[in-house]
Amino acid sequence: MGRIRNGPTSMKIEHWRCHAQYPGEQLVYRNLLGACRGGEGQPLQRQHCDTRKGDRDILWNPAEPGHHIETRIRYELDGTIAGDDPVFDGHLNEVLNLNHARIKNNRKGVLNGLLDWWRAEKPVPKARIEGEIAKRANPGGDLAPYCLVAVWWLNQKLAA
């Protein structure tokens, strides 16, 4: 959810299905994802995303709308990302290390800012929540880092 800039020092191409086990899909477009460097060169416990994943597979492709990633995750107030399905949750934690301290703190920062706004505005009309979702999810340019954490939380408020 962090910003990925085009360039060899800031991003890499990740293979949803690793090219070591699926060589025929090495250049298949639907198998390629832009990814951050993910702690490349760091010890395993500090790696995340594709760097941590390595040649392991994950069952759900974040770029595949049919995999409904957004409905499989939730965010806790401490910045933790979690899934109710144990296999999916294992992919988040063991394979991708998405609860790495820095990433978790970034999500927590977004949630804290949103909670400050929410408390100052309360009660927040439904139309204002919808406007905030639209502003964060479709800004007409670059998305703010970790903005989908705020979108998820606001959607939870709409559903309540």
HUSUL-V586411 format. One record per residue. N is the residue number from 1. RES is the residue in three letters. BURIAL is + if it has 9 or more other C-alpha atoms within 8 Angstrom, else -. Layout:
N/RES/BURIAL, N/RES/BURIAL
This chain:
1/MET/-, 2/GLY/-, 3/ARG/-, 4/ILE/+, 5/ARG/-, 6/ASN/-, 7/GLY/-, 8/PRO/-, 9/THR/-, 10/SER/+, 11/MET/+, 12/LYS/+, 13/ILE/-, 14/GLU/+, 15/HIS/+, 16/TRP/+, 17/ARG/+, 18/CYS/+, 19/HIS/+, 20/ALA/-, 21/GLN/-, 22/TYR/+, 23/PRO/-, 24/GLY/-, 25/GLU/+, 26/GLN/+, 27/LEU/-, 28/VAL/-, 29/TYR/-, 30/ARG/-, 31/ASN/+, 32/LEU/+, 33/LEU/+, 34/GLY/+, 35/ALA/+, 36/CYS/+, 37/ARG/+, 38/GLY/+, 39/GLY/+, 40/GLU/-, 41/GLY/-, 42/GLN/-, 43/PRO/-, 44/LEU/-, 45/GLN/-, 46/ARG/-, 47/GLN/+, 48/HIS/+, 49/CYS/+, 50/ASP/+, 51/THR/+, 52/ARG/+, 53/LYS/+, 54/GLY/-, 55/ASP/-, 56/ARG/-, 57/ASP/-, 58/ILE/+, 59/LEU/-, 60/TRP/-, 61/ASN/+, 62/PRO/-, 63/ALA/-, 64/GLU/-, 65/PRO/-, 66/GLY/-, 67/HIS/-, 68/HIS/-, 69/ILE/+, 70/GLU/-, 71/THR/-, 72/ARG/+, 73/ILE/+, 74/ARG/+, 75/TYR/+, 76/GLU/-, 77/LEU/-, 78/ASP/-, 79/GLY/+, 80/THR/+, 81/ILE/+, 82/ALA/+, 83/GLY/+, 84/ASP/-, 85/ASP/-, 86/PRO/-, 87/VAL/-, 88/PHE/+, 89/ASP/+, 90/GLY/+, 91/HIS/+, 92/LEU/+, 93/ASN/+, 94/GLU/-, 95/VAL/+, 96/LEU/+, 97/ASN/+, 98/LEU/+, 99/ASN/+, 100/HIS/+, 101/ALA/-, 102/ARG/-, 103/ILE/+, 104/LYS/+, 105/ASN/+, 106/ASN/+, 107/ARG/+, 108/LYS/+, 109/GLY/+, 110/VAL/+, 111/LEU/+, 112/ASN/+, 113/GLY/-, 114/LEU/+, 115/LEU/-, 116/ASP/-, 117/TRP/-, 118/TRP/+, 119/ARG/-, 120/ALA/-, 121/GLU/-, 122/LYS/-, 123/PRO/-, 124/VAL/-, 125/PRO/-, 126/LYS/-, 127/ALA/-, 128/ARG/-, 129/ILE/+, 130/GLU/+, 131/GLY/-, 132/GLU/+, 133/ILE/+, 134/ALA/+, 135/LYS/-, 136/ARG/+, 137/ALA/+, 138/ASN/-, 139/PRO/+, 140/GLY/-, 141/GLY/-, 142/ASP/-, 143/LEU/+, 144/ALA/-, 145/PRO/-, 146/TYR/+, 147/CYS/+, 148/LEU/+, 149/VAL/+, 150/ALA/+, 151/VAL/+, 152/TRP/+, 153/TRP/+, 154/LEU/+, 155/ASN/+, 156/GLN/-, 157/LYS/-, 158/LEU/+, 159/ALA/-, 160/ALA/-
